[in-house]
Amino acid sequence: MRPVKKGATPVAAFNRYEDAFDYLLDRVGIGEWNGIKIGQYCSYCERCIQTNLAVEHIEPKSGDFAKPELQKEWSNFLLACVNCNSTKGAKEVDLRSIFLPDRDNTFRAIQYKQDGTIEPKDGLNEHDKQLAINTINLLGLNNSINSDLSGVAKDRRVQRLNVWMIALNAYEDFQNCVDKQALQRTIVREMLSNGFFSIWMKVFEEEINIKKLFIESVKGTKDSGCFDEFGASVSQHPNGDNLESGGKI
């Protein structure tokens, strides 16, 4: 899960929470390469979603666990696809018991597997492993391919499997290519077009220059402070926005 930094609220107050969408997209949700905007991404599952991406309330705006006072608060917003949004729904959210990409180094907490599943990252202590599991379950990131969810909601695992193959093919081409500098530009565009930042980072984990380009090309990622000059993940999100319960990993 790609960590981000949203920055301070862009306006003093939102009249409608939907008005935050363009600001969120520009700061943490869009890919850009050589001035061309390519792709927009769910903050949770990392899919590239051209439609049905929406402002998501981290703590719910309705239901038994509603926090209506946070309905128009920038600190309570992320971007989510219809699946992550609807699966999370109005469930209770304990900020101390999950990892969130705008305040925690989720890249160090959650890993994408080649079989399409998502798991806690190897090497986590038991406490952090449980928080990662809580996050995965809250969003239904491992819902079965054959679940009853409809439409685009149904195929997150299928999409992960497909992107793994695209990334692996791109890596093989890169290893066999003479003009690597030209090909790496194509690879970055492929990553932006297909989404799933973490899959590409894993497949190209030995290629420092390409990882740095990945990090620089998706808004909010470099600014998160979660990656060093070599494209490696540091241990803790600095939580520069001073968000509640931030910096847990």
C-alpha positions, 0 to 999 in steps of 0.5 A: 500500500503506497504511503502518501502525504496530503499536506495541509488542508487547501481551503479553510472549510469545504462546503461539500466533502465532494469538493475535496476530490480534485485536491486529493487527486492532485496531491496523492492520487494521480500519476504524472510523467513528463507533464502528462497525467496518467492514471488515478489511484485508489489510496487503499488497493492501488488500482488505477481507476478512471471512473468511480474514484471518490472521496472516502471518509476514513472515519464514517460519516453515517451509521452507528459509528459515524463521526459527523463532525469529520464529514468535511474535514480534510484530515478524514479524507482519502481516495477510494475505489467503489470496492474499498469504499463500499467494503469499508462502508460504515464500519467502526474505525479505530485509528490505533488498530489499522495502518493508513497510507496518509500517516503510516508507512503502509509500504512496510506493512503490507505486501502484494503476493504473486498469487494475487493475495495481500498479506502482512509484510514479512518480518513484522512483529506480532503487534504490527502484523495484527494491525496489517491484518486489521487493515486488510480485513477492513478493506476486504483486500483479499475478497475471493475472486468469486465473491458476490460483489458485483462489477469492478468490485469483483476483480481486484485479485484478477487485476493484481494477477494481470499486473504481476505478469505485465510487470514481470514481462517488463522486467524481463525486457529490461534485463535483455535490453541494451538501451535501458534508459529509453526502456525505463521511461516506457516502464514508468508509463506502464506502471502509471497506466496499470496501477499497483505501485507496490507490485512494480516496486517489488518486481523492480526491487533491484533497480534503484533508478526505476524505483526512484522514477516510480516514487517520483511519478505518483503524487504524494509518494516522494513527499511522504518521506517514506523512501530514501534516495535509493528508493528503499523504504525507511522504517517509519512514516514521519507523519509530517501532517501531524495526523492522529495516530500517525507514525505507527510504522 
